[in-house]
Amino acid sequence: MFKKQCLTFSFLILYSFFLISFSSCSSKLQADLIIHHAKIYTVDAAFSVVEAMAVKDKKILATGTNEDILKKYESAEVIDAAGKAIFPGFIDAHCHFTGFATDMWKCNLVGTNSFDEIIEKLKTYSKNAPMEWIYGRGWDQNDWAVKEYPDKKILDSLFPDRPVFLKRIDGHAALVNQKALDLTGVTSTTKVNGEV
């Protein structure tokens, strides 16, 4: 009887050991997707770039190093991104990425309070402008005390031999000088296809 009890007790201990072992094997958190060995741009406050992430219910559970994410999470779908970049969703319905990039080297006219202020900015900018043309972007006559579109007279007098092209903030209007008009062949009689 004692021998039978010892065997039963031994079996229970062995069974318990296997249960504990198996439960510790599945202690990882479940995810729907794990991506690792990537270059993930989180766009958090610090603009962190991480290697891996775990996703569940279409939400990111965690981001971090390959080791941290693979140790903490498991999933039926695991993707090795092989160093490729992953960006957050671009959900803005109206973006001009190349325009934004090229605006970086133009004379910034956003927030100007008058055409006189634009002229002062152009005088400074033109000294080190990177191209033959003087480009500017961002003026808005609605921000000025005198809410009228300017003319080209001052631009012609300041830059008679250098073309000037100043785009309005919305990109739907521009102010140019005579040199720019001459180079493009635009005159008061020029017809543009689509013009009403």
JONOR-V855162 format. One record per run of one state. SS is the DSSP state (H for helix, E for strand, L for the rest). FROM is the first residue (numbers start at 1). TO is the last residue. If there is no record, write none. Layout:
<<SS:FROM:TO> <SS:FROM:TO>>
This chain:
<<L:1:1> <H:2:25> <L:26:28> <E:29:30> <L:31:32> <E:33:36> <L:37:38> <E:39:41> <L:42:48> <E:49:50> <L:51:51> <E:52:56> <L:57:58> <E:59:64> <L:65:65> <H:66:72> <E:73:74> <L:75:77> <E:78:80> <L:81:84> <E:85:86> <L:87:96> <H:97:103> <L:104:106> <E:107:108> <L:109:114> <H:115:128> <L:129:133> <E:134:139> <L:140:140> <H:141:143> <L:144:152> <H:153:158> <L:159:163> <E:164:168> <L:169:173> <E:174:176> <L:177:177> <H:178:184> <L:185:196>>
